[in-house]
Amino acid sequence: MSKTGLKPGVVTGEEYLTLVKACKDGGYALPAVNVVGTNSVNAVLEAAQKNKSDVIIQLSNGGAEFYAGKGMEDGFTAKVLGAVAAAKHVHLLAEHYGVCVVLHTDHANRALIPWVEAMLDHGEQHFKETGKPLFTSHMLDLSADDIDFNLSESARLLKRMVPLGMSIEIELGVTGGEEDGVGSDDDIGADNPHLYTQPEDCLRAYETLNPIGHFTLAASFGNVHGVYKPGNVKLRPEILKNSQELVQKTHNTGKNPLDLVFHGGSGSEKEKISESLTYGVFKMNIDTDTQFAFAEPVGKYVEANTKAFKYQVDPEDGTPYKKQYDPRKWLREAEKGMAARLDEAFADLGATGKSLALKKTDELAA
């Protein structure tokens, strides 16, 4: 690794820490984009390359299962192998897109701990073969459980990740809404105290996990998964500020010692996003918005080519529609829509033009 940048591709270990520090020092964050197949992976890589930004690619358990194919009878095996297949796809292509990619899995609750452990089995084998883990980090979301179990179980798995050069992401407090079977829409509401993490809990997490290895923290400050009508969601980024200041004061650290994650970023007020960046947020999840951005152009394409989705050949004039219903045509529209939404995300998060990835000429000169 050169002193001036990072090698393009999946970053892990010290390279990941370098990237996180660059985000926090530079006052910007990276969009974390959930993917479900090669089309969404490639759209993310395309957008990152265009915007000269690094990016975070992540899979939920359902996204991983879909990646493997819904026809696979064993759903658990599909969740594991889909994640492994996606990781290998990203490892293969990211370097050629010329950006740095953080590879992550999202929202594994208590029932999904075996999923994380199975992915670590594959990660350990990959490490033996290549010297790198499959993933940069995994998320263990035990926010619905007692904090003692949350932190002790997170510590147990982090101890297994550290020898591979991996990090763990945890959640304290509840991010409202539901994502792939984790959470519920019933907890939405600006008056729900569970949506606001207590700074003292963040301090406990720091004292438990920091001595073991690197961790990132999704601290809830009113954020929710999905997009809801105005008034249902009230973001309070000052909670992040208070948490950072408590850890800094207690342990005499530098500014913003916690590496914070903003879950449920879709539909959030841009001024709240900007404020959160000043409190050490380096990552923001935007799955709901990118899902819609992928789907909307497909709907428009179908509306504009309705006959092509009913007939191979026009029943009235004999016009063949092969070029219109070719999956590459409408899937490409989906990719372009998703990439365009990411243009906006990179700009909102201040990440445009800030990739740490070295160009070929930089590598030769280093």
C-alpha positions as CSV (number, residue, x, y, z in Angstrom):
1,M,0.0,0.0,0.0
2,S,1.3,3.5,-0.9
3,K,1.3,6.3,1.6
4,T,-0.9,8.3,-0.8
5,G,-3.8,5.8,-1.3
6,L,-5.1,2.3,-1.3
7,K,-5.1,-0.4,-3.9
8,P,-8.4,-0.6,-5.7
9,G,-10.6,-3.6,-4.7
10,V,-12.1,-4.9,-1.5
11,V,-10.5,-3.3,1.5
12,T,-10.0,-5.1,4.8
13,G,-8.0,-4.8,8.0
14,E,-5.7,-1.7,8.2
15,E,-6.9,-0.6,4.7
16,Y,-10.4,-0.4,6.0
17,L,-9.3,1.6,9.1
18,T,-7.5,4.0,6.7
19,L,-10.6,4.5,4.7
20,V,-12.8,5.0,7.8
21,K,-10.3,7.6,9.1
22,A,-10.2,9.4,5.8
23,C,-14.0,9.7,5.8
24,K,-14.2,11.1,9.4
25,D,-11.2,13.4,9.0
26,G,-12.6,14.6,5.7
27,G,-16.2,15.1,7.0
28,Y,-17.8,12.8,4.5
29,A,-19.4,9.4,4.5
30,L,-19.9,6.5,2.1
31,P,-23.3,5.1,1.0
32,A,-23.9,1.5,2.0
33,V,-25.9,-0.2,-0.7
34,N,-27.8,-3.4,-0.3
35,V,-27.5,-5.7,-3.3
36,V,-29.5,-8.8,-4.4
37,G,-27.8,-9.9,-7.7
38,T,-25.1,-9.0,-10.2
39,N,-27.1,-6.2,-11.7
40,S,-27.3,-4.3,-8.5
41,V,-23.7,-5.0,-7.6
42,N,-22.5,-3.8,-11.1
43,A,-24.7,-0.7,-10.8
44,V,-23.0,0.2,-7.5
45,L,-19.6,-0.3,-8.9
46,E,-20.4,1.8,-12.0
47,A,-21.7,4.7,-9.9
48,A,-18.7,4.6,-7.6
49,Q,-16.3,4.7,-10.6
50,K,-18.2,7.6,-12.2
51,N,-18.3,9.6,-9.0
52,K,-14.6,8.8,-8.2
53,S,-15.8,7.6,-4.7
54,D,-15.3,4.5,-2.6
55,V,-18.4,2.6,-1.6
56,I,-19.9,0.0,0.7
57,I,-21.6,-3.0,-0.8
58,Q,-23.7,-5.1,1.6
59,L,-26.1,-8.0,1.7
60,S,-28.9,-8.8,4.0
61,N,-29.8,-12.5,4.7
62,G,-32.7,-12.2,2.2
63,G,-30.5,-10.5,-0.4
64,A,-27.9,-13.3,-0.1
65,E,-30.6,-16.0,-0.4
66,F,-31.9,-14.3,-3.5
67,Y,-28.4,-14.0,-4.9
68,A,-28.0,-17.8,-4.6
69,G,-31.4,-18.4,-6.3
70,K,-34.9,-18.8,-4.7
71,G,-35.0,-22.2,-6.3
72,M,-32.4,-23.5,-3.8
73,E,-34.4,-25.7,-1.5
74,D,-32.3,-25.2,1.6
75,G,-32.9,-21.5,2.5
76,F,-30.1,-21.4,5.1
77,T,-27.5,-22.8,2.7
78,A,-28.7,-20.3,0.1
79,K,-28.2,-17.4,2.6
80,V,-24.6,-18.6,3.2
81,L,-23.6,-19.5,-0.4
82,G,-25.4,-16.5,-1.9
83,A,-23.3,-14.2,0.4
84,V,-20.1,-16.1,-0.5
85,A,-20.9,-15.9,-4.3
86,A,-21.6,-12.2,-4.1
87,A,-18.4,-11.6,-2.2
88,K,-16.3,-13.4,-4.8
89,H,-18.1,-11.5,-7.5
90,V,-17.1,-8.2,-5.9
91,H,-13.6,-9.3,-5.2
92,L,-13.2,-10.2,-8.9
93,L,-14.6,-7.0,-10.3
94,A,-14.0,-4.2,-7.8
95,E,-10.3,-3.8,-8.7
96,H,-11.2,-3.4,-12.3
97,Y,-13.6,-0.6,-11.6
98,G,-10.8,1.3,-9.9
99,V,-12.5,2.0,-6.5
100,C,-12.2,0.8,-3.0
101,V,-15.1,-1.3,-1.8
102,V,-16.1,-2.2,1.8
103,L,-17.8,-5.6,1.7
104,H,-20.4,-6.0,4.5
105,T,-23.4,-8.1,5.6
106,D,-26.4,-6.4,7.2
107,H,-28.8,-7.0,10.1
108,A,-28.1,-10.4,11.5
109,N,-30.3,-10.7,14.6
110,R,-30.2,-13.5,17.2
111,A,-31.8,-16.1,14.9
112,L,-29.2,-15.3,12.3
113,I,-26.1,-15.7,14.4
114,P,-25.5,-19.2,12.7
115,W,-25.5,-17.4,9.4
116,V,-22.7,-15.1,10.5
117,E,-20.8,-18.1,11.9
118,A,-21.2,-20.0,8.7
119,M,-19.9,-17.1,6.6
120,L,-16.9,-16.9,8.9
121,D,-16.2,-20.5,8.2
122,H,-15.9,-19.6,4.5
123,G,-14.0,-16.4,5.4
124,E,-11.4,-18.4,7.4
125,Q,-10.9,-20.8,4.4
126,H,-10.6,-17.8,2.1
127,F,-8.0,-16.2,4.4
128,K,-6.0,-19.4,4.3
129,E,-6.0,-19.4,0.6
130,T,-5.5,-15.7,-0.1
131,G,-4.4,-13.9,3.1
132,K,-7.6,-11.8,3.1
133,P,-11.1,-12.5,4.5
134,L,-14.1,-12.7,2.2
135,F,-15.8,-9.8,3.9
136,T,-14.6,-6.5,5.5
137,S,-17.1,-6.8,8.3
138,H,-20.3,-8.4,9.4
139,M,-23.2,-6.8,11.3
140,L,-24.6,-8.4,14.4
141,D,-27.9,-6.7,15.2
142,L,-28.9,-7.8,18.7
143,S,-30.6,-4.5,19.5
144,A,-33.8,-6.3,20.3
145,D,-32.0,-8.3,23.1
146,D,-30.7,-7.3,26.5
147,I,-27.6,-5.2,26.2
148,D,-25.5,-7.7,28.2
149,F,-26.2,-10.4,25.6
150,N,-25.8,-7.9,22.8
151,L,-22.3,-6.9,23.9
152,S,-21.1,-10.3,25.1
153,E,-22.1,-12.1,21.9
154,S,-20.6,-9.3,19.8
155,A,-17.4,-9.7,21.7
156,R,-17.4,-13.4,21.2
157,L,-17.7,-13.1,17.4
158,L,-15.3,-10.1,17.2
159,K,-12.6,-12.3,18.8
160,R,-13.1,-14.7,15.9
161,M,-13.0,-11.9,13.3
162,V,-9.9,-10.2,14.5
163,P,-7.4,-12.8,13.3
164,L,-8.9,-12.4,9.8
165,G,-8.5,-8.7,9.8
166,M,-12.2,-8.1,10.0
167,S,-14.5,-5.7,11.9
168,I,-17.9,-6.0,13.4
169,E,-20.8,-3.6,13.2
170,I,-23.3,-3.6,16.1
171,E,-26.5,-1.8,16.9
172,L,-27.6,-0.1,20.1
173,G,-31.2,1.1,20.3
174,V,-33.7,0.1,17.7
175,T,-33.7,1.4,14.1
176,G,-37.4,1.5,13.4
177,G,-39.2,-0.3,10.7
178,E,-38.5,-3.7,9.1
179,E,-35.8,-5.0,6.9
180,D,-35.7,-8.5,5.6
181,G,-37.6,-9.9,8.6
182,V,-35.6,-7.9,11.2
183,G,-37.7,-5.3,13.1
184,S,-41.3,-4.2,12.7
185,D,-43.3,-1.2,11.4
186,D,-45.1,-1.2,14.7
187,D,-42.2,0.6,16.4
188,I,-42.4,3.7,14.1
189,G,-43.2,6.9,15.8
190,A,-41.3,10.0,17.0
191,D,-42.3,9.3,20.6
192,N,-40.8,5.8,20.9
193,P,-37.9,6.0,23.3
194,H,-36.3,2.8,22.0
195,L,-35.5,4.7,18.8
196,Y,-33.0,6.8,20.7
197,T,-29.8,5.2,22.0
198,Q,-28.4,6.3,25.3
199,P,-24.8,7.6,25.4
200,E,-24.1,5.5,28.4
201,D,-24.8,2.4,26.3
202,C,-22.4,3.6,23.6
203,L,-19.7,4.0,26.3
204,R,-20.3,0.4,27.5
205,A,-19.9,-0.8,23.9
206,Y,-16.6,1.1,23.5
207,E,-15.3,-0.3,26.8
208,T,-16.3,-3.9,25.9
209,L,-15.3,-4.1,22.3
210,N,-12.5,-1.6,21.7
211,P,-9.9,-3.6,23.7
212,I,-10.7,-6.6,21.4
213,G,-10.7,-5.1,18.0
214,H,-12.3,-2.7,15.6
215,F,-16.1,-2.2,15.7
216,T,-18.5,0.2,14.2
217,L,-21.7,1.3,15.9
218,A,-25.2,1.9,14.5
219,A,-26.5,4.2,17.3
220,S,-30.2,5.0,16.9
221,F,-31.2,8.6,16.9
222,G,-34.7,8.3,15.6
223,N,-33.8,6.8,12.3
224,V,-36.0,4.1,10.6
225,H,-35.9,1.7,7.7
226,G,-38.0,2.8,4.8
227,V,-39.7,6.0,3.9
228,Y,-42.7,7.4,5.8
229,K,-44.9,10.4,5.7
230,P,-43.5,13.6,7.4
231,G,-43.9,13.8,11.1
232,N,-43.5,10.0,11.8
233,V,-39.8,10.2,12.0
234,K,-37.8,12.7,14.1
235,L,-34.1,12.5,13.8
236,R,-32.0,13.8,16.7
237,P,-28.3,13.7,15.7
238,E,-27.3,15.4,18.9
239,I,-27.6,11.9,20.5
240,L,-24.5,11.0,18.4
241,K,-22.7,14.1,19.6
242,N,-23.5,13.4,23.2
243,S,-22.3,9.7,22.8
244,Q,-19.0,10.8,21.2
245,E,-18.4,13.4,23.9
246,L,-19.0,10.9,26.7
247,V,-16.5,8.4,25.4
248,Q,-14.0,11.1,24.6
249,K,-14.2,12.6,28.1
250,T,-14.2,9.3,29.9
251,H,-11.2,7.8,28.1
252,N,-9.4,11.0,27.1
253,T,-9.5,10.1,23.4
254,G,-9.4,12.3,20.3
255,K,-12.5,13.8,18.8
256,N,-15.3,11.4,17.7
257,P,-13.7,8.2,18.9
258,L,-16.7,6.1,17.8
259,D,-17.0,5.0,14.1
260,L,-20.7,5.6,13.6
261,V,-23.2,4.2,11.1
262,F,-26.4,5.9,10.0
263,H,-29.1,3.2,9.4
264,G,-32.3,4.0,7.6
265,G,-30.9,6.9,5.6
266,S,-33.5,6.7,2.8
267,G,-35.8,9.8,2.8
268,S,-33.9,11.6,5.5
269,E,-33.6,15.4,5.6
270,K,-30.4,16.5,4.0
271,E,-29.6,18.9,6.8
272,K,-29.8,16.1,9.3
273,I,-27.5,14.0,7.2
274,S,-25.0,16.8,7.0
275,E,-25.2,17.3,10.8
276,S,-24.6,13.6,11.5
277,L,-21.4,13.7,9.5
278,T,-19.9,16.2,11.9
279,Y,-20.4,13.6,14.7
280,G,-18.3,10.8,13.2
281,V,-20.8,9.1,10.9
282,F,-18.8,7.5,8.0
283,K,-21.5,5.1,6.6
284,M,-25.2,5.6,5.6
285,N,-27.6,2.9,4.5
286,I,-30.0,3.8,1.7
287,D,-31.6,0.5,0.7
288,T,-35.2,1.7,0.3
289,D,-34.3,4.5,-2.1
290,T,-32.0,2.4,-4.3
291,Q,-34.6,-0.3,-4.5
292,F,-37.1,2.2,-5.9
293,A,-34.5,3.7,-8.2
294,F,-33.9,0.2,-9.6
295,A,-37.6,-0.5,-10.1
296,E,-39.0,2.7,-11.4
297,P,-37.2,2.7,-14.8
298,V,-38.3,-0.9,-15.4
299,G,-41.9,0.2,-14.9
300,K,-41.5,3.1,-17.3
301,Y,-39.8,0.8,-19.9
302,V,-42.7,-1.7,-19.7
303,E,-45.3,1.1,-20.1
304,A,-43.4,2.4,-23.1
305,N,-43.1,-1.1,-24.7
306,T,-46.3,-2.8,-23.5
307,K,-46.8,-5.0,-26.6
308,A,-43.2,-6.4,-26.3
309,F,-44.2,-7.8,-22.9
310,K,-47.3,-9.5,-24.3
311,Y,-46.2,-10.8,-27.6
312,Q,-43.0,-12.0,-29.3
313,V,-44.4,-10.8,-32.6
314,D,-47.1,-8.1,-33.0
315,P,-50.4,-9.9,-33.8
316,E,-51.5,-7.0,-36.1
317,D,-48.4,-6.1,-38.2
318,G,-45.9,-8.9,-37.5
319,T,-43.3,-6.6,-35.9
320,P,-40.9,-8.8,-33.9
321,Y,-40.2,-7.5,-30.4
322,K,-37.1,-9.5,-29.5
323,K,-35.0,-6.4,-29.1
324,Q,-37.5,-4.8,-26.7
325,Y,-38.1,-7.7,-24.3
326,D,-34.4,-8.8,-24.2
327,P,-33.7,-8.7,-20.4
328,R,-30.5,-6.8,-21.1
329,K,-32.5,-3.8,-22.3
330,W,-34.8,-3.4,-19.2
331,L,-32.3,-4.6,-16.7
332,R,-29.9,-2.0,-18.0
333,E,-32.5,0.6,-17.4
334,A,-32.7,-0.6,-13.8
335,E,-28.9,-0.4,-13.4
336,K,-28.9,3.2,-14.8
337,G,-31.7,4.2,-12.4
338,M,-29.9,2.8,-9.4
339,A,-26.6,4.4,-10.4
340,A,-28.3,7.8,-10.9
341,R,-29.7,7.7,-7.4
342,L,-26.2,6.9,-6.1
343,D,-25.0,10.1,-7.9
344,E,-27.2,11.9,-5.4
345,A,-26.1,9.9,-2.5
346,F,-22.4,10.5,-3.1
347,A,-23.1,14.2,-3.4
348,D,-25.3,14.3,-0.2
349,L,-22.6,12.5,1.8
350,G,-19.7,14.7,0.4
351,A,-17.9,11.6,-1.0
352,T,-17.8,12.6,-4.7
353,G,-14.2,12.7,-6.0
354,K,-12.7,11.5,-2.8
355,S,-11.8,7.9,-3.6
356,L,-8.5,6.7,-2.0
357,A,-8.0,4.2,-4.8
358,L,-4.7,4.5,-6.6
359,K,-4.7,4.8,-10.3
360,K,-2.4,2.6,-12.4
361,T,0.0,5.5,-12.9
362,D,0.1,6.1,-9.1
363,E,1.0,2.5,-8.4
364,L,3.8,2.6,-10.9
365,A,5.2,5.8,-9.4
366,A,4.9,4.5,-5.8
